[in-house]
């Protein structure tokens, strides 16, 4: 059993920097997910305008995830080498320009290219956030800040169906892409201007002592391509990749298809579907915050940090499976939305726990690398989910599509449980 030593209480100046870092990460994360969700919210209008089938819309919804997943592999190593300030700043600029370009789309092919560029630009976001948290927070206190920056994902997804439909109805779906793209450019300028890594900050002896005692803040040992490749020799890496594949697959069934599902399968009008889609993601916002706080306390009562954080991921993923089954089968729209809200609550809890797991499973020089590799596995699932869901719904209905997602998530929970058993040595 572990307890936090008194020395880990941060000096007030460090605390201010920690809070500022988290505020910036949350703002960037909200914009990130507003951009991702714009296509899902405008689904019906874009399909009508471009003449797309459900299957083609599934391909368009997945285009982002393929490039995002593939870019995770080099981006994690780059974040560890260069640092989160410039990688996230550059990513914000690229993804915001790509988002705005999506508003100019008039053909399916052009739109696919814009979404691929969006995935490339957004790739540095979560590895940079994980690196920033590991820079400013000690290992056994990273769950709460990880939960906080992960909470931006469902918060952005909750705001999208509330804020974007009025904009779309007042103008057109094109302006939803232009406005969210402009927000990202502003966020990029603020992030680059304000954020600094602690290793490059001028600090007092007490501040530096806190960071050294807490194992945070000091410049991480330099990594190399050979050290990055060595991560794949450990079953922990493969367990995190396969496990996150299952969790993210089921989450992205809802992230990409929930507004369309509520409209097509449950016959809700646009305004009601927007509110109904926002409720589960507000629950997801709470899930990320609760999971981060709870995982820190589980770790302090566990035999090891990795076991505590892994068990939290397994339990939350199994909960996603348990609530997806009735969400698919019940006739009541109210009960279905309530079950979906629980799934998304647990999905965001699982994501927060998975990212905090990366900060304790990886050696100090490769935290962003391992987190990005795990995210690569997850977004292979995220890329497959909208395609498979679209074609299953087109051929049968959304019911077998949701049950398929539940089965894949269950397999992911098993991968975490049986393969992630020990941290990777430096």
HELIX and SHEET records of a PDB file:
HELIX    1   1 UNK A    6  UNK A    8  5                                   3    
HELIX    2   2 UNK A   12  UNK A   41  1                                  30    
HELIX    3   3 UNK A   43  UNK A   50  1                                   8    
HELIX    4   4 UNK A   54  UNK A   82  1                                  29    
HELIX    5   5 UNK A   84  UNK A  102  1                                  19    
HELIX    6   6 UNK A  108  UNK A  122  1                                  15    
HELIX    7   7 UNK A  124  UNK A  136  1                                  13    
HELIX    8   8 UNK A  139  UNK A  141  5                                   3    
HELIX    9   9 UNK A  142  UNK A  170  1                                  29    
HELIX   10  10 UNK A  173  UNK A  194  1                                  22    
HELIX   11  11 UNK A  198  UNK A  200  5                                   3    
HELIX   12  12 UNK A  205  UNK A  213  1                                   9    
HELIX   13  13 UNK A  225  UNK A  230  1                                   6    
HELIX   14  14 UNK A  231  UNK A  233  5                                   3    
HELIX   15  15 UNK A  235  UNK A  264  1                                  30    
HELIX   16  16 UNK A  270  UNK A  300  1                                  31    
HELIX   17  17 UNK A  305  UNK A  329  1                                  25    
HELIX   18  18 UNK A  333  UNK A  361  1                                  29    
HELIX   19  19 UNK A  364  UNK A  366  5                                   3    
HELIX   20  20 UNK A  367  UNK A  395  1                                  29    
HELIX   21  21 UNK A  398  UNK A  419  1                                  22    
END                                                                             
